[in-house]
Amino acid sequence: MIFKSTPKPTASRPRRHGVRTAVTAGLAAALLTACGTGGKEAATTPQGWSTLTTDRLTVAHPAEFKQVAAADLAEGDAAGAVRTKDGSPVGSIYVEFDYGQGINDADMAGTAAEARVQLGATPSETTEIEVAGPDGKAEARRVDWTSTSTGAQGQPPKGTKLAGVMIAGLDTKDRPYLITVNAEKGLLSDKDIKDIIAGVSLK
C-alpha cells in the first residue's frame, strides 16, 4: 500500500474535544455549488481533475494522482489514487467504508478518524464541513495532521514532512466513509484540499 495513516485505534485513546471547530457559513458556501437547504447538491470538479468513483460516493482529485487498479488496492480500500515523483510516492488519496463500529453520526465518524492518525503524528484540527449529496448538503468532518515519513516501504524518503487530511462522514444509508489524503507537505495547497472536499458527492 502507498503511505496512508491506518494504525489501529486503542481503547485508551482520549477524544480530542478541544480541536473541533465550526466552519463558517462563507466557507461552507464556497465548498458547495448549490444554494438552499433542499434538493440535490452538486459537487464541483476543477477543470483537468479526475474522479474516483465508488458505489457510495465519488471524489475529485488532481490529475497527477493516478488511479490504483482494483487488484492493487489494500483490503478495506474501495478506491485510490497515487502521485509519484522519480518513482517514489509523494501523495495518495484513498476511499474506505465501514471503518468503525457503532458510528451513527458525523461527529462519531470524525472521532473514529482521529483515532486512526498514525503514532508520532501531530493532529492540528478537526472541523465541521459539508459535502454534496442527493438530498442536499451532508454533514462531515475534516481531520488535519502533520507527520514525518519513517522511510518504510511505500513511503517517501525518511524525514520527509507529510501533511494529511481525512474527510469522514456517513453516506446516504448512514454507513461510515473515510477519505484519506496524504502528501508531502506543500504538495497540495489549502485550495487543493478544499477542491477535493468540494468534489465529494454522496450517491
Long-range contacts (C-beta under 8 A, 24 or more apart in sequence): 1-74, 1-77, 1-154, 2-68, 2-80, 2-82, 2-89, 2-92, 2-154, 3-89, 3-92, 3-149, 3-152, 3-154, 3-155, 3-156, 3-162, 3-182, 4-92, 4-94, 4-180, 4-182, 5-116, 5-117, 5-118, 5-121, 5-145, 5-147, 5-164, 5-166, 5-180, 5-182, 6-116, 6-118, 6-180, 7-116, 7-117, 7-118, 7-119, 9-100, 9-112, 9-115, 9-116, 10-115, 13-115, 15-111, 15-114, 16-114, 16-123, 16-126, 19-123, 19-124, 19-125, 19-126, 20-110, 20-126, 20-127, 20-128, 21-125, 21-126, 21-127, 21-128, 22-127, 22-128, 23-127, 23-128, 23-129, 23-130, 27-194, 28-129, 28-130, 28-137, 30-194, 30-198, 31-129, 31-130, 31-131, 31-194, 31-197, 31-198, 32-130, 32-131, 32-132, 32-137, 32-198, 33-132, 33-198, 34-132, 36-136, 37-136, 37-137, 38-135, 38-136, 39-135, 39-136, 40-133, 40-134, 40-135, 40-136, 41-132, 41-133, 41-134, 41-135, 41-136, 41-137, 41-138, 41-201, 42-132, 42-201, 43-131, 43-132, 43-198, 43-199, 43-200, 43-201, 44-195, 44-198, 44-199, 45-199, 46-195, 46-199, 49-195, 49-199, 50-81, 51-199, 52-79, 52-80, 52-81, 52-93, 52-95, 53-79, 54-78, 54-79, 54-95, 54-97, 55-203, 56-97, 56-171, 56-172, 56-173, 56-175, 56-177, 56-202, 56-203, 57-95, 57-171, 57-177, 57-200, 57-201, 57-202, 57-203, 58-199, 58-200, 58-201, 58-203, 59-93, 59-95, 59-167, 59-179, 59-196, 59-199, 59-200, 59-201, 60-195, 60-196, 60-198, 60-199, 60-200, 61-93, 61-196, 61-199, 62-188, 62-192, 64-91, 65-91, 65-92, 65-93, 83-183, 83-187, 88-156, 88-157, 89-154, 89-155, 89-156, 90-156, 90-183, 90-184, 90-187, 91-181, 91-182, 91-183, 91-184, 91-187, 91-188, 92-180, 92-181, 92-182, 92-183, 93-179, 93-180, 93-181, 93-182, 93-196, 94-179, 94-180, 95-177, 95-178, 95-179, 96-177, 96-178, 96-179, 96-180, 97-171, 97-175, 97-176, 97-177, 97-178, 98-175, 98-176, 99-176, 99-178, 100-176, 103-170, 103-176, 104-170, 104-174, 105-139, 105-170, 106-139, 106-140, 106-141, 106-168, 106-169, 106-170, 107-141, 109-140, 109-141, 109-168, 109-169, 109-170, 109-176, 109-177, 109-178, 110-140, 110-141, 110-143, 110-168, 112-168, 112-176, 112-178, 113-141, 113-143, 113-166, 113-168, 113-178, 114-143, 116-166, 116-178, 117-143, 117-145, 117-164, 118-147, 120-147, 120-148, 121-145, 121-146, 121-147, 121-164, 122-146, 122-147, 129-167, 129-197, 131-167, 131-169, 131-197, 131-200, 131-201, 131-202, 132-198, 132-200, 132-201, 132-202, 133-172, 133-201, 133-202, 134-172, 134-202, 134-203, 135-172, 138-169, 138-170, 138-172, 138-202, 139-169, 140-167, 140-168, 140-169, 140-200, 141-166, 141-167, 141-168, 141-169, 142-166, 142-167, 142-197, 143-168, 146-185, 156-184, 160-184, 161-185, 163-187, 163-188, 165-193, 165-196, 167-196, 167-197, 167-200, 171-202, 171-203, 172-202, 172-203
